[in-house]
Amino acid sequence: MGRKSSSTQADPDNSALESSGMEEIQGILKGPLGLEIVEQVDYKALQEKVLTLTAHTLAKEKIVFEDKLIIENALNLWIGCCFHRPDLFSNFTEFTFLGKDSKEFILSGLLYCQYDSVRESFRNSLSALCSYKPKSTSEGAIPLAFMIKILSENFTLISKYQCQQYFELLCELLDQFYRNPASVSLDSEKLLSAVIDSIREQNSKRLESKDEEGEAKAKDEEKQASLFEGLINLAGRILENMDGSELHEDESGHQKKVGLVKEIFSNYLFPSVFQQSQVQDKSQSLTIARIMKEKDAPKGKITGQDTKKAAFKLISGLLNKDKSLVGEFLVNCLEPLMKSVQ
């Protein structure tokens, strides 16, 4: 019994010694010797090895738990290196990993990867990276500018993948940009136009596939709901930060917004009203009670409450920013709705 007691009493001493040893090492590393060791690291070579390892892991047919940890820790190490040596990001933009350029590397982790935790790791790491503002005259070497350019130019791809993290990151980066717009050049009107085109394209695809049935349809509806909500939240984020004077575009641009407002209002806010009105006899009208039931009707996830809230917010933003849309909104949307109500 005495030996057992002696053994247990020795553990705190060992812990204290270990703690003292670690503190001593930490103290040394914080001094000139530590700085010398850090400065002797070949950061370009380290960056290449870390990102190549990440690319190899992403290329696996099946990613297991250990692989996810490798990706997360590799990204954290890479971000730390970039903070310590800002010039590394310029080298990153020129790298090729397994035949893929830096843009494809970003998208392979943030968008293409089927594992939610991996996409989340990329979103968190890239958000942290873009929060750093290096002193550079080259916009291409600024992480924020580089990432916004990649994400804003690839709307044609998003319908094929789970895109929640993609939209979350882009919204975060736009928030960063609008807080300090002088740091990056961005054509907000052009970006908004691209988002509107994507919304209308996705709506057309939804209408084309509305007669499909079964499990595939349910999965497709879930993906469409996430995609649509992401697009309209993104459009709303852009509108919130745009000056009204930026919205005075040519006639085609104006008509594009008119069509968008009408589509969202009729297909997402009051789909049963407008869809049933198209097939009913014109003399037959809908009751207010039927319209109010719209919010509770099981229409599928694409018309869920979150989606409707986002749709309403986008229409409100468009009408508030561009008063020229109000008149046509009354004629195209509110008047037909009121005529359908007894």
C-alpha positions as CSV (number, residue, x, y, z in Angstrom):
1,M,0.0,0.0,0.0
2,G,2.9,2.3,0.8
3,R,4.4,1.8,-2.6
4,K,1.1,2.6,-4.3
5,S,0.8,5.8,-2.3
6,S,4.4,6.7,-3.3
7,S,3.7,6.1,-6.9
8,T,0.6,8.3,-7.0
9,Q,2.4,11.0,-5.2
10,A,5.1,11.0,-7.8
11,D,2.7,11.9,-10.7
12,P,2.2,15.5,-9.7
13,D,5.9,16.0,-9.5
14,N,6.4,14.5,-13.0
15,S,3.6,16.7,-14.3
16,A,5.3,19.7,-12.7
17,L,8.6,18.8,-14.3
18,E,7.0,18.3,-17.7
19,S,5.1,21.6,-17.4
20,S,8.3,23.3,-16.3
21,G,10.2,21.8,-19.2
22,M,7.5,22.9,-21.7
23,E,7.5,26.4,-20.3
24,E,11.3,26.5,-20.6
25,I,11.1,25.4,-24.3
26,Q,8.4,27.9,-25.0
27,G,10.5,30.6,-23.4
28,I,13.4,29.7,-25.6
29,L,11.3,29.6,-28.8
30,K,9.9,33.1,-28.0
31,G,13.4,34.5,-27.9
32,P,16.1,35.0,-30.6
33,L,16.7,31.2,-31.0
34,G,13.0,30.6,-31.8
35,L,13.0,33.5,-34.2
36,E,16.1,32.1,-36.0
37,I,14.5,28.6,-36.3
38,V,11.2,30.1,-37.7
39,E,13.1,32.2,-40.2
40,Q,15.1,29.2,-41.5
41,V,11.9,27.4,-42.6
42,D,11.5,27.2,-46.3
43,Y,7.9,28.4,-46.4
44,K,7.4,28.0,-50.1
45,A,8.4,24.4,-50.0
46,L,6.3,23.8,-46.9
47,Q,3.3,25.4,-48.6
48,E,3.7,23.2,-51.6
49,K,4.0,20.0,-49.6
50,V,1.0,20.9,-47.4
51,L,-1.3,21.8,-50.2
52,T,-0.1,18.8,-52.3
53,L,-1.0,16.6,-49.4
54,T,-4.4,18.2,-49.2
55,A,-5.0,17.8,-52.9
56,H,-4.0,14.1,-52.7
57,T,-6.4,13.6,-49.8
58,L,-9.3,15.4,-51.6
59,A,-8.7,13.2,-54.7
60,K,-9.5,10.0,-52.7
61,E,-12.6,8.1,-53.7
62,K,-13.6,7.8,-50.1
63,I,-12.5,10.2,-47.4
64,V,-12.4,8.8,-43.9
65,F,-12.2,10.5,-40.5
66,E,-8.4,10.6,-40.4
67,D,-8.4,12.2,-43.9
68,K,-10.7,14.9,-42.7
69,L,-8.4,15.7,-39.8
70,I,-5.4,15.8,-42.3
71,I,-7.3,18.3,-44.5
72,E,-8.3,20.5,-41.5
73,N,-4.9,20.6,-39.9
74,A,-3.1,21.1,-43.3
75,L,-5.3,24.1,-44.1
76,N,-4.7,25.6,-40.6
77,L,-1.0,25.2,-41.1
78,W,-1.2,26.8,-44.6
79,I,-3.1,29.8,-43.3
80,G,-0.6,30.2,-40.5
81,C,2.2,30.2,-43.1
82,C,0.4,32.8,-45.2
83,F,-0.1,35.1,-42.2
84,H,3.6,34.8,-41.4
85,R,4.7,35.2,-45.0
86,P,2.1,37.2,-47.0
87,D,4.1,36.7,-50.2
88,L,3.2,33.0,-50.1
89,F,-0.3,33.7,-51.5
90,S,1.1,35.1,-54.7
91,N,2.9,31.8,-55.1
92,F,-0.2,29.9,-54.3
93,T,-2.1,31.5,-57.2
94,E,0.5,30.2,-59.6
95,F,0.7,26.6,-58.2
96,T,-0.6,23.5,-59.9
97,F,-1.8,20.6,-57.7
98,L,-2.3,17.2,-59.4
99,G,-2.9,18.9,-62.7
100,K,-5.4,21.5,-61.1
101,D,-4.7,25.1,-60.8
102,S,-5.3,27.1,-57.6
103,K,-8.9,27.9,-58.6
104,E,-9.8,24.3,-59.1
105,F,-8.0,23.4,-55.8
106,I,-10.3,25.9,-53.9
107,L,-13.5,24.7,-55.6
108,S,-12.5,21.0,-55.1
109,G,-12.7,21.5,-51.4
110,L,-15.3,24.2,-51.0
111,L,-17.8,23.0,-53.6
112,Y,-17.0,19.7,-55.3
113,C,-16.3,17.7,-52.2
114,Q,-19.3,15.6,-51.1
115,Y,-18.3,15.7,-47.4
116,D,-19.9,18.5,-45.4
117,S,-17.1,18.7,-42.8
118,V,-14.5,19.1,-45.5
119,R,-16.4,21.9,-47.2
120,E,-16.8,23.5,-43.8
121,S,-13.0,23.3,-43.1
122,F,-12.4,25.1,-46.4
123,R,-15.0,27.7,-45.7
124,N,-13.5,28.5,-42.3
125,S,-9.9,28.5,-43.5
126,L,-10.6,30.7,-46.6
127,S,-12.6,33.1,-44.5
128,A,-9.7,33.5,-42.1
129,L,-7.3,33.9,-44.9
130,C,-9.3,36.6,-46.6
131,S,-9.6,38.6,-43.3
132,Y,-5.8,39.3,-43.6
133,K,-5.0,42.3,-45.7
134,P,-1.4,42.2,-47.0
135,K,0.4,45.3,-48.1
136,S,0.4,44.7,-51.9
137,T,-0.3,46.7,-55.0
138,S,-1.3,43.7,-57.0
139,E,-5.0,42.9,-56.5
140,G,-4.4,39.3,-57.7
141,A,-2.2,38.8,-54.7
142,I,-4.9,39.9,-52.2
143,P,-6.8,36.8,-50.9
144,L,-10.1,38.7,-50.7
145,A,-10.0,39.8,-54.3
146,F,-8.8,36.4,-55.5
147,M,-11.6,34.5,-53.7
148,I,-14.4,36.9,-54.7
149,K,-13.3,36.6,-58.3
150,I,-13.4,32.8,-58.2
151,L,-16.7,32.5,-56.4
152,S,-18.5,35.1,-58.5
153,E,-17.4,33.6,-61.8
154,N,-18.6,30.1,-61.1
155,F,-22.4,30.3,-60.7
156,T,-22.8,28.0,-63.6
157,L,-21.4,25.1,-61.5
158,I,-23.2,25.5,-58.3
159,S,-26.4,23.7,-59.3
160,K,-24.5,20.4,-59.5
161,Y,-23.2,20.4,-55.9
162,Q,-24.1,21.1,-52.3
163,C,-23.4,24.8,-52.2
164,Q,-24.2,26.0,-48.6
165,Q,-20.6,26.7,-47.7
166,Y,-20.0,28.3,-51.1
167,F,-22.7,30.9,-50.5
168,E,-21.8,31.4,-46.8
169,L,-18.2,32.2,-47.7
170,L,-19.2,34.5,-50.6
171,C,-21.6,36.4,-48.4
172,E,-18.9,36.8,-45.7
173,L,-16.3,38.0,-48.3
174,L,-18.8,40.5,-49.7
175,D,-19.3,41.8,-46.2
176,Q,-15.6,42.3,-45.8
177,F,-15.4,44.0,-49.2
178,Y,-18.3,46.5,-48.5
179,R,-16.7,47.4,-45.1
180,N,-13.5,48.5,-47.0
181,P,-14.4,48.7,-50.8
182,A,-11.2,50.6,-51.6
183,S,-9.2,47.4,-51.1
184,V,-10.7,45.5,-54.0
185,S,-12.4,46.5,-57.3
186,L,-15.9,44.9,-57.7
187,D,-18.7,45.6,-60.1
188,S,-21.7,45.1,-57.9
189,E,-24.2,45.7,-60.6
190,K,-22.5,43.0,-62.8
191,L,-22.4,40.6,-60.0
192,L,-26.1,41.2,-59.1
193,S,-27.0,40.7,-62.8
194,A,-25.1,37.3,-62.8
195,V,-27.0,36.3,-59.6
196,I,-30.3,37.2,-61.1
197,D,-29.5,35.2,-64.3
198,S,-28.8,32.2,-62.1
199,I,-32.0,32.6,-60.1
200,R,-34.0,32.7,-63.3
201,E,-32.1,29.7,-64.8
202,Q,-32.7,27.6,-61.7
203,N,-36.4,28.5,-61.7
204,S,-36.7,27.3,-65.3
205,K,-35.0,24.0,-64.4
206,R,-37.4,23.6,-61.4
207,L,-40.4,24.1,-63.6
208,E,-39.1,21.6,-66.2
209,S,-38.7,18.9,-63.6
210,K,-41.9,19.5,-61.6
211,D,-43.5,16.4,-62.9
212,E,-40.8,14.0,-61.7
213,E,-41.6,11.7,-58.8
214,G,-40.0,9.6,-56.1
215,E,-36.9,9.8,-54.0
216,A,-34.8,11.5,-56.7
217,K,-37.4,14.3,-56.8
218,A,-37.2,14.8,-53.1
219,K,-33.4,15.0,-53.1
220,D,-33.5,17.4,-56.1
221,E,-36.0,19.6,-54.3
222,E,-33.8,19.8,-51.2
223,K,-30.8,20.8,-53.4
224,Q,-32.9,23.4,-55.3
225,A,-34.1,24.9,-52.0
226,S,-30.6,25.3,-50.7
227,L,-29.4,26.7,-54.0
228,F,-32.3,29.1,-54.5
229,E,-32.1,30.4,-50.9
230,G,-28.4,30.9,-51.3
231,L,-28.8,32.8,-54.5
232,I,-31.5,35.1,-53.2
233,N,-29.7,35.7,-49.9
234,L,-26.7,36.6,-52.0
235,A,-28.7,39.0,-54.2
236,G,-30.1,40.6,-51.1
237,R,-26.7,41.0,-49.5
238,I,-25.5,42.8,-52.7
239,L,-28.6,45.1,-52.8
240,E,-28.2,46.1,-49.2
241,N,-24.8,47.5,-49.9
242,M,-25.5,49.1,-53.3
243,D,-26.2,52.7,-53.8
244,G,-29.5,53.3,-55.6
245,S,-27.7,55.2,-58.4
246,E,-25.9,52.0,-59.3
247,L,-29.1,50.4,-60.4
248,H,-29.9,52.7,-63.4
249,E,-29.0,50.3,-66.2
250,D,-30.2,49.9,-69.8
251,E,-33.7,48.7,-70.7
252,S,-32.7,45.0,-70.9
253,G,-31.3,45.1,-67.4
254,H,-34.5,46.8,-66.2
255,Q,-36.7,44.2,-67.8
256,K,-34.6,41.4,-66.3
257,K,-35.4,42.8,-62.8
258,V,-39.1,43.2,-63.7
259,G,-39.2,39.5,-64.8
260,L,-37.3,38.4,-61.7
261,V,-39.7,40.1,-59.4
262,K,-42.7,38.6,-61.2
263,E,-41.2,35.1,-61.2
264,I,-40.3,35.1,-57.5
265,F,-43.7,36.6,-56.5
266,S,-45.8,34.2,-58.5
267,N,-43.6,31.0,-58.2
268,Y,-42.3,31.3,-54.7
269,L,-44.5,33.6,-52.6
270,F,-47.9,32.6,-54.0
271,P,-47.4,29.6,-56.3
272,S,-50.8,28.0,-55.7
273,V,-52.6,31.3,-56.5
274,F,-50.9,31.9,-59.8
275,Q,-50.6,28.3,-60.9
276,Q,-54.2,27.5,-60.2
277,S,-55.3,30.7,-61.8
278,Q,-53.7,29.6,-65.0
279,V,-55.8,26.5,-65.3
280,Q,-59.1,27.7,-63.8
281,D,-61.9,29.4,-65.6
282,K,-61.4,33.1,-65.4
283,S,-64.8,33.5,-63.8
284,Q,-63.8,31.3,-60.9
285,S,-61.8,33.1,-58.2
286,L,-59.9,32.0,-55.1
287,T,-60.9,32.8,-51.6
288,I,-58.6,34.6,-49.1
289,A,-58.7,31.5,-46.9
290,R,-57.1,29.4,-49.7
291,I,-54.4,32.0,-50.2
292,M,-53.7,32.1,-46.4
293,K,-53.3,28.3,-46.5
294,E,-50.4,28.7,-48.9
295,K,-47.9,29.0,-46.1
296,D,-49.0,25.7,-44.6
297,A,-49.4,23.6,-47.8
298,P,-46.8,20.8,-48.3
299,K,-45.4,22.1,-51.5
300,G,-41.9,20.6,-51.1
301,K,-38.8,22.2,-49.6
302,I,-38.3,24.7,-52.4
303,T,-41.3,26.6,-51.1
304,G,-40.5,26.3,-47.4
305,Q,-40.7,29.2,-45.0
306,D,-37.0,30.0,-45.1
307,T,-37.1,30.2,-48.9
308,K,-40.2,32.4,-48.8
309,K,-38.6,34.8,-46.3
310,A,-35.5,35.1,-48.5
311,A,-37.7,35.7,-51.6
312,F,-39.7,38.4,-49.8
313,K,-36.6,40.1,-48.6
314,L,-35.1,40.1,-52.2
315,I,-38.3,41.6,-53.7
316,S,-38.4,44.2,-50.9
317,G,-34.8,45.1,-51.5
318,L,-35.2,45.4,-55.3
319,L,-38.3,47.7,-54.9
320,N,-36.6,49.8,-52.3
321,K,-33.5,50.3,-54.3
322,D,-35.1,50.8,-57.7
323,K,-38.3,52.8,-57.5
324,S,-38.9,52.3,-61.3
325,L,-39.9,48.7,-60.5
326,V,-42.8,49.6,-58.3
327,G,-45.3,50.5,-61.0
328,E,-44.8,47.3,-62.9
329,F,-44.8,45.3,-59.7
330,L,-48.3,46.6,-59.0
331,V,-49.5,45.8,-62.5
332,N,-47.8,42.4,-62.9
333,C,-48.1,41.0,-59.3
334,L,-50.5,42.8,-56.9
335,E,-53.3,43.4,-59.4
336,P,-53.5,39.8,-60.6
337,L,-53.3,38.6,-56.9
338,M,-56.2,40.9,-55.8
339,K,-58.3,39.8,-58.8
340,S,-58.0,36.3,-57.6
341,V,-59.3,37.1,-54.1
342,Q,-63.0,37.3,-53.3
